[in-house]
Amino acid sequence: MRVIVDGYNLIRNSPELSRIDRQNLEAGRQELLRRLGEYQRRKGHQVAVVFDAAESAYSSRRQERIGGILVTFSRKGETADEVIKGLTAAGREGVVVVTSDRELAAFAERQGSCTIPAEEFERKILSSSDFPEKDTQEQEEPDRWPRKKKGTARRLSKAERRRQAKLLHL
């Protein structure tokens, strides 16, 4: 499986990574790459991360491998979304795009890719890793009354069932 990550989108949607990013942009990127590297080693998926460099002086895209992760910086005047759209335009099966950007997610799904919101992907990384876990008991409020199910059972659409099946392997 190939995972394409909208780098700054994931950083800015993560409370911990965005805190690091606010203090030092490079440190935020490095922490994300460290986590993605650990995830890649554990799961065996190909991971690529794309960062926005539209405001930079580079006239061409820069790509490098850092810890086995393909890192791409967009060129001047080009957004990370445009780069990701180009990578997903081939419509290959087995591609998962990590972004909370609705427009980009909709485009990727139209091309045949599966998408997962940044927050959900981060939870997957943290829940199945050696990273320190946060206390989830404080966040979850217990049910006070037992709830009865009402109405008929509804089956997910075929496309949603396929999406769920792909995400099980993330």
Secondary structure, DSSP 8 states (H G I E B T S, - for coil): -EEEEEHHHHHHT-HHHHHHHHH-HHHHHHHHHHHHHHHHHHH--EEEEEE--TTSS-SS-EEEEETTEEEEE--TT--HHHHHHHHHTT--TTEEEE---HHHHHHHHHTT-EEE-HHHHHHHHHHTSSS----STTT----SS-----S------HHHHHHHHHHHT-
